[in-house]
Amino acid sequence: MKKFPKEIEDFGNAFVTAQIKRHSADYDPEYRILRSEVLADIDSAGEAIRAFKKCSIKSRRAFAAWVTLTNRK
């Protein structure tokens, strides 16, 4: 991830954070979240997407290929 522009790195980190929260919401019956936290998360996701879209198409395509082809643990 360090080889990509900061905006793409931030997008990837935001995605992982959102995915962790989604898994908690789906599978942890004890998980609770406030409406204000959800709204803040929606704003953060929107900001990450807008910044991602400002990156060059070349960088976005490279990121898509990297995500698809990289072994993740």
C-alpha positions, 0 to 999 in steps of 0.5 A: 500500500505504501507505493500508492498515493496517500489518497488511495492508501487512505481509501484502502484503510477506510475500506478495511475499517468499514468492513471490520465494523460491518462484520461486527454488526453482522456477527456480534450480537453484543455490538452496538453503535450510535447513530452519530457514529454511523453518520460520521462513518458515512461522511468518512466513507464519502470523503475517502471515495471523493479523494480516491476519485481525484487520483489518476486513473492509472493509480486507481487501476493499479490499486484495483489490480493489486487488491485483486492479485495480492494474497491477503491474510 
